[in-house]
């Protein structure tokens, strides 16, 4: 199950987590995906696209 938006194609990004001693460990930041029905199809859509859809209606 891919963690990508079906409309814009945005996915997760890599980020650095820093500890108190400044050691860097990589972590993934996932986007806020919501499963919504759009035009009769179930799609995984990010919250940014949902806001855009709400504005156009």
C-alpha positions in Angstrom: 0.0 0.0 0.0 1.8 3.1 -1.2 1.7 6.2 1.0 1.2 8.6 -1.9 -1.5 11.0 -2.8 -3.5 9.7 -5.8 -4.1 13.3 -7.1 -0.9 15.2 -6.8 1.6 12.3 -6.3 3.1 13.7 -3.1 4.7 11.1 -0.8 6.7 10.8 2.4 9.9 12.8 2.9 13.1 12.1 4.8 14.0 14.2 7.8 16.7 14.3 10.4 16.0 13.8 14.1 18.6 15.4 16.4 19.3 14.1 19.9 20.6 16.2 22.8 24.2 15.1 21.9 23.5 16.3 18.3 23.5 12.8 16.8 21.6 12.7 13.5 19.2 9.8 12.8 17.0 9.8 9.7 13.2 9.4 10.0 10.4 9.5 7.5 7.7 12.2 7.6 4.4 10.8 6.1 1.8 13.0 4.6 -1.7 13.2 6.0 -3.6 10.8 3.8 -7.4 10.5 3.9 -9.4 7.9 2.0 -12.3 9.7 0.3 -14.8 9.0 -2.5 -14.2 11.3 -5.4 -16.3 10.8 -8.5 -17.4 7.4 -7.2 -13.9 6.1 -6.7 -12.2 5.5 -3.4 -8.9 7.5 -3.4 -6.1 8.2 -1.0 -5.9 12.0 -1.0 -3.6 14.3 1.1 -5.2 17.0 3.2 -3.7 19.7 1.0 -5.6 18.4 -2.0 -8.8 18.1 0.1 -8.6 21.8 0.9 -8.1 22.6 -2.8 -11.1 20.5 -3.7 -13.3 22.2 -1.1 -12.3 25.6 -2.5 -13.3 24.7 -6.0 -16.8 23.5 -5.1 
